[in-house]
Amino acid sequence: MKTRALLPALAAWAAALLAIWLPGWPFAPALWTAAVLALVAAIVLGRRGSGNPHGGWLPLVALCLSAAALVSTAAAVQAPQRQPVTLLAAAEGGRPVTLSGMVLSMPQAQSSAFGFGDATRVRFALRVESAQESRAGPISRLAVPVRAFAEPPAGTAALEIGTRVSLTARLVLNGTGEPDAFRAYGTGPLTLDATPPWYLAWAAELRAEFREAAARLPGEGSRLLPGLAIGDTSAVDEDLDQAMKTSSLSHLTAVSGANCVVVVAAIMLLGAALRLRRAARVALALLVLLAFTVLVTPEPSVLRAGLMALIVLIGLASGRPGGGVPALGLATLVLLALDPWLASSFGFALSASATAGLLLLTAPLATALGRWMPRTLALALALPLAAQLACQPVLILLTPTVSLLGVPANLLAGPAAPAATLLGLIGCLLLPWLPSLGFAVIQIAWLPAAWIAGVAHTVAGLPGARTPWLDGLLGALLLAGASALALWLLLRGSGRRRRMRTVPATLAAAALVAGVGAYGGALLGTGVVRDWSRPADWQIALCDVGQGDAVLLRDGGQTALIDTGPEPAPLGACLDSLGIDRIDLLVLTHYDLDHVGGLDALTGMVDTALVGPSSGPRDERLLAPLQQDGVPMRVAIRGQHGTLGKLEWRVLWPATDDGPLSTGNPGSVVLAVEGAGIRSLFLGDLGAESEAALQRLEPLGRVDVVKVAHHGSSDQDPALYRTLTARVGLIGVGADNGYGHPTSALLEMLEGSGTRAFRSDLHGLVLVAPRPAGGVDALRVWSARRGD
């Protein structure tokens, strides 16, 4: 069976996960011992005759154990090098350290200005090669993977892959199994020590020219094309990125293994057309593959595909071409041995899973589907179906939803991707030499890119584009079982052998169907149909975090969070369900635990924080998670302002940073936000006295959305809500709380002001989105529950 060729790689992958998640355990010696015993047993039993039943599988077991032992040994050797004692001590002590090394990824700009005058920061992967700490002195010959956040010397243009930099930073130790050993938060601007080598500088210049050319084209095709052709996704905004994910087309957003296949196939066909000898064609393909990898940057999926192509090409040159499955297994094993922490990379897992699905499932699926449809259509459906079946269990670990429209979306958009890749790459290479011709080719490549973007938005707006599923490992295993059952039903054979397998297989299938059906029934009972109608373009989200506040604002690829609720778990669940992994602006209105208790859910996610005035050391201690992450913090005072995408925000309260109404509930930060068709006001935990004082300072007008103060307590100024006449009132409140929130007096106050109340205890998650057409009914409000 072809799947046997993947077993050593799967064993190595499992061993890598165990080794990096459980450091210090003696996996390597145990696995080497088991591998030797299995090999000895295979040799001994093999000498007893070919008819021995163990002769077939014992060598395979020995090979799998050897692969696992090899990767475990690599992890054990590399682990101390990733976390030198000096850097660990600096991280634990909070002491700054000067790091020097090479940039390994394209920098991503992160604006932390927000009206404060702060400089733009960039996030990038850094391989630290030397470090200097005041207490320990300099250390060198390092190879420590770090995720750095720092101010560039002059924008991001000079900071490219291969640039050598130095920065003074505070280190934060990452969790076990993370690909990066530390996060480094720069305390000042970067220093450029050396420019990239010539070949990396060449690639950076080509990427910059291509970005500029693509930016001259209209629409979303211009933003998507650089990602399709050269792996540059910097122009892809939040709306397009979300549409690509919702429609299961995100694998097309950036260069992946499929692009390597297109490039190598094109070179081999060109070589054949030119009547080049086989060795010359292979050499040319290898050279172009290397240049392509440098141009598009060596992401995990590109490395896997490139190494796999290298193995196939070497076999072709030697006159012994191998199959795709053995090449995939060997490429995966080699990469895991070089870097065991790739096992925890979702990009690497999705790339390998998709390739395995295409190699193993496409042909049988096409044959099975061919019983009911033309073979050409069956093959076209089998390709995206095979990839989705293989990838979906991994995707569940990222976002607990299942796409019901992923296969038709890929069927429509998939054929356009190779054209955009190949034409875009040709145009990119022509730009330095023949700019007019290169731009003309890029214009042609724009057409399939625009088609893909259009398909993504259309599919993402349809009901059922995303269906919720059980999250975590249990959800992934359940979906994998359901997929296996579907495959068995579709691919099962015929005749007597099938009848002999019917009873046990049917029992297993019945158990699995019962489990999936029970879960599906529970989903339907709790409102899965409502989830189908969840607006993808929401601007305001009231999270259901119990008795507390946590409200999200989003526009133009940037996200703000106002308060965190009482505990990390419900806030983390809300962020996961909405696909939020970065908070550009965190606002902490005051320091009660029902507003700051969930801070630990935001580790490594926050770019900038705006916090209420502190009333003493106790409040300041609550900010420790942000301080440990090196997050810049500013104290909120009336008059501060900034932008979030196209939204403009202003701080209306507190008026000063001292006095009786400047801290605690009376001093809660009040934020006014306007833009993208919605005006909103967020009142923290203000009471009637502070609300009256606010109205004397600020001429408030009508708003569309108000975050009701203090969870709906009765300590409110009715005049404020009559002035606001908001259409929607959001109330963060826990079920059966002991405070009587929201009070009947407050609810009557809202009703008298024409404001409809949406409560997290009754409605769950609440999303507010603008209607595209605007007008009188300019708001769409969605809730996870009906609120009856």
C-alpha positions in Angstrom: 0.0 0.0 0.0 1.2 3.5 -0.8 0.3 4.7 2.7 3.1 2.5 4.1 5.6 5.0 2.7 4.2 7.7 4.9 4.3 5.7 8.2 8.0 6.6 9.1 7.2 10.3 8.6 4.0 10.0 10.7 6.0 8.3 13.4 8.7 11.0 13.3 5.9 13.7 13.5 4.4 12.1 16.6 7.8 11.8 18.2 8.6 15.4 17.4 5.4 16.6 19.1 6.1 14.5 22.2 9.7 15.7 22.3 8.9 19.4 22.1 5.8 19.3 24.3 7.5 17.2 27.0 11.1 18.4 27.1 13.4 16.4 29.4 11.7 13.1 28.9 14.1 10.4 27.6 12.3 9.6 24.4 15.4 9.3 22.2 17.1 6.5 24.2 13.9 4.5 24.5 13.1 4.8 20.8 16.6 3.9 19.7 16.5 0.8 22.0 13.1 -0.2 20.6 14.3 0.3 17.0 17.4 -1.9 17.6 15.2 -4.6 19.2 12.8 -4.5 16.3 15.6 -4.7 13.7 17.2 -7.7 15.5 13.9 -9.4 15.7 13.3 -8.8 11.9 16.8 -10.2 11.1 16.3 -13.3 13.4 12.8 -14.1 12.1 13.9 -13.4 8.5 16.5 -16.2 8.7 13.8 -18.7 9.7 12.2 -18.5 6.3 10.2 -16.2 4.1 6.9 -17.7 5.3 7.2 -16.2 8.7 4.2 -13.9 9.3 6.3 -11.3 11.0 8.7 -10.8 8.2 6.7 -8.2 6.4 5.9 -5.7 9.2 8.9 -5.9 11.6 11.3 -4.1 9.2 8.7 -1.4 8.8 8.3 -1.1 12.6 12.1 -0.8 12.9 12.1 1.9 10.2 9.3 3.8 11.9 11.0 3.6 15.3 14.3 4.7 13.8 12.7 7.7 12.2 11.1 8.6 15.5 14.4 8.2 17.4 16.2 10.4 14.9 13.8 13.3 15.3 13.7 12.8 19.1 17.5 13.0 19.2 17.4 16.2 17.0 14.9 17.8 19.4 17.0 16.8 22.5 20.2 18.2 21.0 18.6 21.5 19.8 16.5 22.2 22.9 19.3 23.7 25.0 20.6 25.7 22.1 17.2 27.3 21.6 17.1 28.6 25.2 20.6 29.6 26.5 20.9 30.1 30.2 21.8 33.7 29.8 18.7 34.6 27.8 16.5 32.5 30.1 17.8 34.5 33.1 17.3 37.8 31.3 13.7 36.9 30.5 12.9 35.8 34.0 14.5 38.9 35.5 12.9 41.3 33.1 16.4 42.7 32.2 17.0 44.2 28.7 19.4 42.3 26.5 21.1 43.3 23.2 20.4 40.9 20.4 22.2 40.6 17.0 21.1 38.3 14.2 19.5 37.8 10.8 16.0 38.6 9.7 14.2 35.4 8.5 10.8 36.7 7.5 9.3 39.6 5.7 8.5 42.3 8.3 4.8 43.0 9.0 4.1 46.6 9.9 2.0 47.2 13.0 0.9 50.7 13.6 0.8 51.6 17.2 0.3 55.3 16.6 -3.4 55.6 17.5 -2.9 59.3 17.9 -0.2 59.0 20.5 2.7 59.8 18.3 4.3 56.4 18.7 6.4 55.1 15.8 5.2 52.2 13.6 6.6 48.8 14.8 7.3 45.7 12.8 7.0 42.1 13.6 9.5 39.6 12.1 11.3 36.3 12.7 14.9 36.8 13.9 17.6 34.2 14.3 19.7 35.5 17.2 23.4 34.7 16.6 24.9 36.7 19.5 23.6 38.5 22.6 24.9 40.7 25.4 23.4 41.1 28.8 24.8 43.4 31.5 25.3 40.7 34.2 26.5 37.9 31.9 28.5 39.7 29.2 28.5 38.8 25.5 27.7 35.3 24.2 28.1 34.2 20.6 27.6 31.2 18.3 23.9 31.2 19.0 21.0 30.1 16.7 18.0 31.1 18.8 14.6 31.6 16.9 12.9 34.7 18.2 9.8 36.6 17.2 10.8 40.3 17.4 8.6 43.4 17.8 10.6 46.6 17.2 10.7 50.1 15.6 12.5 49.9 12.2 15.3 52.3 11.4 13.3 53.9 8.6 10.1 52.2 7.6 10.1 48.6 6.4 11.7 49.1 3.0 15.3 48.6 4.4 14.4 45.6 6.5 14.3 42.5 4.3 15.0 38.8 4.7 18.7 38.4 5.2 19.3 41.8 6.8 21.5 41.6 9.9 20.2 43.8 12.7 20.8 44.6 16.4 18.2 45.6 19.0 17.9 46.1 22.7 14.8 44.3 23.9 13.0 42.7 26.8 12.6 38.9 26.3 9.5 36.9 27.0 9.8 33.1 27.1 7.3 31.4 24.8 5.3 28.3 25.8 6.5 24.7 25.3 6.3 23.6 21.7 6.2 27.1 20.1 8.3 27.5 17.0 9.9 30.6 18.4 11.8 30.2 21.7 11.3 33.9 22.8 9.4 37.0 22.0 11.6 40.1 21.9 10.0 43.6 22.5 12.4 46.3 21.4 13.0 49.3 23.7 14.3 51.4 20.8 14.8 51.4 17.1 16.6 48.7 15.3 20.2 49.1 14.1 21.1 47.8 10.6 24.4 45.9 10.8 24.6 44.5 7.3 22.5 44.3 4.1 21.3 41.0 2.8 23.6 38.8 0.5 23.3 39.6 -3.2 20.8 36.9 -4.0 18.4 37.9 -1.2 18.8 41.5 -2.1 17.9 40.6 -5.7 14.8 38.8 -4.5 13.8 41.7 -2.3 14.1 44.2 -5.2 12.0 42.0 -7.4 9.3 41.7 -4.8 9.3 45.5 -4.3 8.9 46.2 -8.0 6.2 43.6 -8.3 4.3 45.1 -5.4 4.5 48.6 -6.9 3.3 47.3 -10.3 0.4 45.3 -8.8 -0.7 48.3 -6.8 -1.4 50.2 -10.0 -4.2 47.8 -10.9 -7.8 48.2 -9.6 -9.8 46.2 -7.1 -9.0 43.3 -4.9 -7.2 41.4 -7.7 -4.3 43.8 -7.3 -4.1 42.9 -3.5 -4.3 39.2 -4.1 -1.9 38.9 -7.0 1.4 39.4 -5.1 0.4 36.6 -2.7 -0.5 34.2 -5.6 2.6 34.9 -7.6 5.5 35.7 -5.1 4.1 34.9 -1.7 3.8 38.6 -0.6 0.5 39.0 1.3 1.2 42.4 2.8 -1.5 44.0 0.6 -4.3 41.6 1.5 -6.6 43.4 3.9 -8.7 42.0 6.6 -12.0 41.8 4.6 -10.3 39.9 1.7 -8.4 37.6 4.1 -11.5 36.8 6.0 -13.4 36.0 2.8 -10.6 33.7 1.6 -10.7 31.9 4.9 -14.5 31.6 5.1 -14.7 30.2 1.5 -11.8 27.7 2.2 -9.6 29.5 -0.4 -7.0 30.7 2.1 -4.5 28.2 0.7 -4.5 30.2 -2.5 -3.7 33.5 -0.7 0.0 32.8 -0.5 2.5 30.7 -2.4 2.4 27.0 -1.4 3.5 23.6 -2.6 1.2 23.8 -5.6 3.0 26.8 -6.9 6.3 24.9 -6.8 4.7 22.1 -8.8 3.5 24.6 -11.4 6.9 26.2 -11.8 8.8 22.9 -12.0 6.2 21.4 -14.5 6.5 24.6 -16.7 10.3 24.3 -16.8 10.2 20.6 -17.6 7.7 21.2 -20.4 9.8 24.1 -21.8 12.9 21.9 -21.7 11.1 19.2 -23.6 9.9 21.7 -26.2 13.5 22.9 -26.6 14.5 19.2 -27.0 16.9 19.4 -24.0 18.4 16.2 -22.7 16.8 14.8 -19.5 19.8 15.8 -17.4 19.7 19.3 -18.7 16.0 19.6 -18.0 16.4 18.4 -14.5 19.3 20.7 -13.8 17.4 23.7 -15.2 14.3 22.8 -13.1 16.5 22.5 -10.0 18.1 25.9 -10.6 14.7 27.6 -11.2 13.2 25.9 -8.2 16.0 27.2 -6.0 15.6 30.8 -7.4 11.8 30.5 -6.9 12.2 29.5 -3.3 14.5 32.4 -2.6 12.1 34.8 -4.3 8.9 33.7 -2.5 10.7 33.2 0.9 11.2 29.8 2.4 8.0 29.2 4.3 7.4 25.7 5.7 5.0 24.7 2.9 7.4 26.0 0.2 10.3 24.1 1.9 8.3 20.9 2.0 7.3 21.2 -1.7 10.7 22.3 -2.8 12.5 19.3 -1.0 9.8 17.0 -2.4 10.4 18.3 -5.9 14.2 17.9 -5.4 13.8 14.3 -4.4 11.6 13.6 -7.5 13.9 15.4 -9.8 17.0 13.5 -8.5 15.2 10.2 -9.0 14.3 11.3 -12.5 17.9 12.3 -13.3 19.1 8.9 -12.1 16.7 7.1 -14.3 14.7 5.8 -11.3 11.7 8.1 -10.9 9.9 7.6 -7.6 6.3 8.2 -6.6 4.9 11.2 -5.0 4.0 9.5 -1.7 7.6 8.3 -0.9 8.9 11.7 -1.8 6.4 13.3 0.5 7.4 11.0 3.3 11.1 11.5 2.9 10.8 15.3 2.5 8.7 15.5 5.7 11.1 13.3 7.6 14.2 15.3 6.5 12.6 18.6 7.5 11.5 17.4 10.9 15.0 16.0 11.6 16.4 19.4 10.7 13.8 21.4 12.8 11.5 19.2 15.0 9.6 22.4 16.0 8.1 22.4 12.5 5.8 19.7 13.8 3.8 22.4 15.7 3.5 24.6 12.6 0.0 24.6 11.3 1.2 25.8 7.9 3.5 22.9 7.6 0.8 20.5 8.8 -1.8 21.8 6.3 0.7 21.7 3.5 1.7 18.1 4.2 -2.0 17.0 4.8 -3.2 18.6 1.6 -0.5 16.9 -0.4 -1.1 13.5 1.2 -4.8 13.9 0.5 -4.2 14.8 -3.2 -1.8 11.9 -3.7 -3.8 9.2 -1.9 -7.4 10.2 -2.3 -7.8 11.9 -5.7 -7.7 8.8 -7.9 -10.1 6.6 -5.8 -12.5 9.6 -5.2 -12.5 10.3 -9.0 -13.3 6.6 -9.7 -16.1 6.5 -7.1 -17.6 9.8 -8.3 -17.3 8.6 -11.9 -20.1 6.1 -11.2 -22.6 9.0 -11.2 -21.0 11.7 -13.4 -18.7 12.2 -16.3 -15.1 11.4 -15.5 -13.8 14.9 -16.2 -16.3 16.4 -13.7 -15.5 13.6 -11.2 -11.8 14.4 -11.4 -12.4 18.1 -11.0 -14.5 17.5 -7.9 -12.1 14.9 -6.5 -9.1 17.3 -6.3 -10.6 19.9 -3.9 -12.6 17.2 -2.0 -9.5 15.2 -1.3 -7.6 18.3 -0.1 -10.5 19.4 2.1 -11.0 16.0 3.7 -7.3 15.8 4.5 -7.0 19.4 5.9 -10.3 19.9 7.7 -9.4 18.1 10.9 -6.3 20.3 11.2 -8.3 23.4 10.4 -10.6 22.6 13.2 -7.7 23.2 15.6 -7.4 26.7 14.2 -11.1 27.6 13.9 -13.9 25.4 15.1 -16.0 25.6 11.9 -16.6 23.5 8.9 -17.1 24.9 5.4 -20.0 23.4 3.5 -19.1 25.4 0.4 -15.3 24.8 0.3 -15.4 22.2 -2.5 -17.5 24.3 -5.0 -15.5 27.4 -4.1 -12.2 25.6 -4.9 -13.8 24.1 -8.0 -14.6 27.6 -9.3 -11.4 29.4 -8.1 -8.8 26.6 -8.2 -8.2 26.5 -12.0 -7.4 30.3 -12.0 -4.6 30.0 -9.4 -1.9 28.4 -11.6 -2.5 31.0 -14.3 -2.2 33.8 -11.8 1.0 32.2 -10.4 2.8 31.5 -13.7 1.8 34.8 -15.4 2.5 36.8 -12.3 5.9 35.2 -11.9 6.8 35.8 -15.6 5.7 39.4 -15.3 7.8 39.8 -12.1 10.9 38.5 -13.9 10.4 40.8 -16.9 9.9 44.0 -14.9 13.7 44.8 -14.4 14.5 44.2 -18.1 11.3 45.0 -20.1 9.1 47.0 -17.7 6.3 47.7 -20.2 6.0 44.0 -21.3 6.3 42.9 -17.7 3.5 45.2 -16.6 1.3 43.9 -19.5 1.8 40.3 -18.4 0.9 41.4 -14.8 -2.3 42.9 -16.1 -3.2 39.6 -17.7 -2.4 37.8 -14.4 -4.7 40.2 -12.6 -7.7 38.7 -14.3 -7.6 35.3 -12.6 -6.6 36.9 -9.3 -9.7 39.2 -9.5 -11.8 36.1 -10.3 -10.5 34.3 -7.2 -11.2 37.3 -5.0 -14.7 37.6 -6.5 -15.4 33.9 -5.8 -14.2 34.3 -2.3 -16.5 37.2 -1.5 -19.5 35.6 -3.2 -19.1 32.3 -1.4 -18.3 33.9 2.0 -21.6 35.8 1.8 -23.7 32.7 1.3 -25.5 30.8 4.1 -23.6 27.8 5.3 -20.2 29.1 4.3 -19.1 28.3 7.9 -20.8 25.8 10.2 -19.7 25.6 13.9 -18.1 22.5 15.1 -16.7 21.1 18.4 -13.3 22.7 19.0 -10.0 21.3 20.2 -8.5 17.9 19.7 -11.9 16.1 20.3 -13.5 18.1 17.5 -10.6 17.3 15.2 -10.8 13.6 16.0 -14.6 13.5 15.6 -14.4 15.2 12.2 -11.5 12.9 11.1 -13.7 9.9 12.0 -16.7 11.4 10.2 -14.5 12.0 7.1 -13.2 8.4 7.3 -16.7 7.1 7.5 -17.7 9.1 4.4 -14.8 7.8 2.5 -15.5 4.3 3.5 -19.1 4.6 2.3 -18.0 6.2 -0.9 -15.0 3.9 -1.7 -16.1 0.5 -0.4 -15.9 -2.4 -2.8 -18.4 -4.9 -4.0 -19.0 -8.6 -3.9 -18.5 -11.2 -1.2 -15.5 -9.5 0.5 -17.7 -6.5 1.1 -20.5 -8.6 2.6 -18.0 -10.3 4.9 -16.9 -6.9 6.2 -20.4 -5.5 6.5 -21.3 -6.4 10.2 -18.2 -5.0 12.0 -17.9 -2.0 9.7 -21.6 -1.3 10.0 -21.4 -1.4 13.8 -18.4 1.0 13.7 -20.2 3.3 11.3 -23.4 3.3 13.3 -21.4 4.3 16.5 -19.7 7.1 14.6 -22.9 8.3 12.9 -24.6 8.3 16.3 -21.9 10.5 17.8 -21.9 12.9 14.9 -25.6 12.9 14.8 -26.0 13.6 18.5 -23.5 16.4 18.3 -25.2 17.8 15.1 -28.6 17.6 16.8 -27.2 19.5 19.8 -25.9 22.1 17.4 -29.2 22.5 15.7 -30.9 22.7 19.0 -28.7 25.5 20.1 -28.9 27.5 17.0 -26.6 26.4 14.2 -28.9 27.9 11.7 -28.4 31.3 13.4 -24.6 30.8 13.0 -25.0 30.4 9.3 -26.4 34.0 9.2 -23.5 35.5 11.3 -22.4 38.7 9.5 -18.8 38.4 8.3 -18.5 42.3 8.2 -19.3 42.9 11.8 -17.9 46.0 13.4 -18.8 45.6 17.0 -18.9 42.4 19.0 -20.2 42.0 22.6 -18.5 38.8 23.9 -20.4 36.6 26.3 -17.9 36.5 29.2 -20.3 36.2 32.1 -20.6 39.1 34.6 -18.2 41.5 33.0 -17.4 43.5 29.9 -15.5 42.5 26.8 -16.4 44.4 23.5 -14.5 44.2 20.2 -14.2 46.8 17.5 -13.0 46.0 14.1 -12.3 47.8 10.8 -9.8 47.7 8.0 -7.8 44.7 9.4 -7.4 46.3 12.8 -9.1 45.2 16.0 -9.6 46.9 19.4 -10.8 45.3 22.6 -12.5 47.3 25.3 -12.0 45.4 28.6 -11.4 41.6 29.1 -14.1 40.3 31.3 -13.5 38.4 34.5 -11.6 35.3 33.3 -9.3 34.3 30.5 -11.2 31.3 29.3 -14.5 32.9 28.1 -12.6 35.7 26.5 -10.3 33.3 24.7 -13.3 31.3 23.4 -14.9 34.5 22.1 -11.7 35.6 20.3 -11.3 32.1 18.8 -14.8 31.9 17.5 -14.3 35.3 15.7 -10.9 34.4 14.4 -9.1 37.2 16.3 -5.5 36.6 17.0 -4.2 40.1 17.2 -5.4 43.1 19.3 -4.1 46.4 17.9 -5.5 48.5 20.7 -6.6 47.3 24.1 -8.6 49.7 26.3 -9.0 48.9 30.0 -11.6 51.3 31.3 -10.8 50.6 35.0 -9.3 48.0 37.2 -12.3 45.9 38.6 -11.7 42.2 38.0 -14.8 41.9 35.8 -13.0 44.2 33.4 -9.4 43.1 33.6 -9.5 39.6 34.9 -9.1 38.0 31.4 -5.8 39.7 30.6 -3.9 36.3 30.5 -5.9 35.3 27.4 -4.1 38.1 25.5 -0.5 37.0 26.0 1.5 38.0 23.0 -1.5 39.5 21.2 -1.6 43.1 22.2 0.1 45.9 20.3 -0.8 49.0 22.3 -2.8 49.5 25.5 -4.8 52.5 26.7 -5.6 52.2 30.4 -7.6 54.1 32.9 -5.9 56.2 35.7 -4.5 54.0 38.5 -5.6 54.4 42.1 -2.5 52.8 43.5 -0.1 49.8 43.5 -2.9 47.3 43.5 -4.2 48.5 40.1 -0.7 48.7 38.7 0.0 45.0 39.6 -3.0 44.0 37.6 -1.2 45.3 34.5 1.7 42.8 35.0 0.7 40.5 32.0 1.0 43.5 29.7 4.3 44.7 31.2 5.7 41.2 30.8 4.8 41.3 27.2 6.4 44.6 26.7 3.2 46.3 25.6 3.4 50.1 25.3 0.8 51.6 27.7 -0.7 55.1 27.9 -3.0 56.5 30.6 -6.3 57.6 29.1 -7.3 61.2 29.5 -10.0 63.3 27.9 -9.0 64.6 24.5 -6.8 61.7 23.3 -7.8 60.4 19.9 -6.8 58.0 17.2 -7.9 55.8 14.4 -8.6 52.1 14.0 -8.8 51.3 10.3 -11.3 53.9 9.1 -12.9 54.3 12.5 -12.1 57.4 14.6 -12.1 57.3 18.3 -11.9 59.9 21.1 -11.5 59.6 24.8 -14.4 61.7 26.5 -13.7 60.7 30.1 -12.1 60.9 32.7 -11.5 64.7 32.5 -8.4 64.5 34.7 -6.1 61.9 36.2 -6.9 62.9 39.7 -9.9 63.8 41.8 -12.9 61.8 43.1 -14.3 61.1 39.6 -11.0 60.0 38.0 -10.5 56.4 39.2 -12.6 53.3 39.8 -16.1 53.1 38.4 -16.6 56.9 38.3 -13.4 57.3 36.4 -14.1 54.7 33.8 -12.7 55.4 30.3 -15.4 56.5 28.0 -14.8 56.1 24.3 -16.7 57.6 21.4 -16.2 55.8 18.0 -17.4 56.9 14.6 -17.0 55.6 11.1 -18.0 53.0 8.6 -21.7 53.9 9.1 -21.9 53.5 12.8 -21.6 55.9 15.8 -21.1 54.3 19.1 -20.4 55.2 22.7 -18.8 52.9 25.4 -19.5 54.0 28.9 -17.5 51.6 31.1 -18.9 51.5 34.6 -19.9 55.1 35.0 -22.6 56.1 37.5 -25.2 58.8 37.4 -22.8 61.5 38.9 -20.1 60.9 36.3 -22.6 60.7 33.5 -24.0 64.1 34.5 -20.5 65.6 34.7 -19.7 64.1 31.3 -22.7 65.8 29.7 -21.7 69.1 31.2 -18.3 68.8 29.5 -19.3 67.2 26.2 -22.3 68.1 24.0 -23.3 64.5 23.2 -25.6 63.7 20.3 -27.4 60.7 18.9 -25.5 57.5 18.5 -26.4 54.1 16.9 -24.9 51.9 19.6 -24.3 52.5 23.3 -22.5 50.1 25.6 -24.7 50.5 28.7 -22.8 51.6 31.8 -22.1 49.3 34.8 -23.8 46.1 33.4 -27.2 47.8 33.6 -27.3 49.0 37.2 -29.9 51.5 38.3 -27.3 54.1 39.0 -27.8 55.8 35.7 -28.7 59.3 34.4 -31.9 59.0 32.4 -31.1 62.3 30.6 -28.0 60.7 29.1 -29.9 57.9 27.4 -32.7 60.2 26.2 -30.0 62.3 24.6 -28.2 59.4 23.0 -31.5 57.7 21.7 -29.4 54.8 20.6 -30.9 52.1 18.5 -28.9 49.3 20.2 -27.9 49.0 23.8 -25.2 46.4 24.7 -25.2 45.0 28.2 -22.4 42.7 29.4 -24.0 40.7 32.2 -23.8 37.2 33.6 -26.8 34.9 34.0 -28.3 34.8 37.6 -25.8 37.3 38.9 -26.1 38.4 42.4 -26.4 42.1 41.6 -29.8 42.1 39.9 -28.2 43.4 36.7 -29.7 44.6 34.5 -32.3 46.3 36.7 -35.8 46.8 35.6 -35.4 50.6 36.0 -32.5 50.6 33.5 -34.4 48.4 31.0 -37.4 50.8 31.3 -35.0 53.7 30.8 -33.7 52.2 27.6 -37.2 51.3 26.3 -38.3 54.9 26.9 -35.3 56.2 24.9 -36.1 53.9 21.9 -33.1 51.7 22.6 -33.3 47.9 22.2 -31.3 46.0 24.8 -29.1 43.1 23.8 -27.8 41.2 26.9 -25.0 38.7 26.9 -26.8 36.6 29.5 -29.8 36.1 27.2 -28.4 36.8 23.7 -24.9 35.4 24.1 -22.5 36.8 21.5 -23.9 39.9 19.8 -22.5 41.3 16.5 -23.4 44.7 15.1 -22.7 45.4 11.4 -23.6 48.2 9.0 -26.0 47.5 6.2 -24.3 48.0 2.9 -27.1 50.2 1.6 -27.2 52.4 4.6 -30.5 54.3 5.1 -32.8 54.3 8.0 -32.2 50.6 8.9 -28.5 51.1 8.8 -27.7 48.4 11.4 -27.7 44.7 11.3 -27.7 43.0 14.7 -27.0 39.3 15.1 -27.0 37.3 18.3 -26.1 33.7 19.1 -29.3 33.2 21.0 -32.8 34.6 20.4 -32.8 36.1 23.9 -36.3 34.8 24.8 
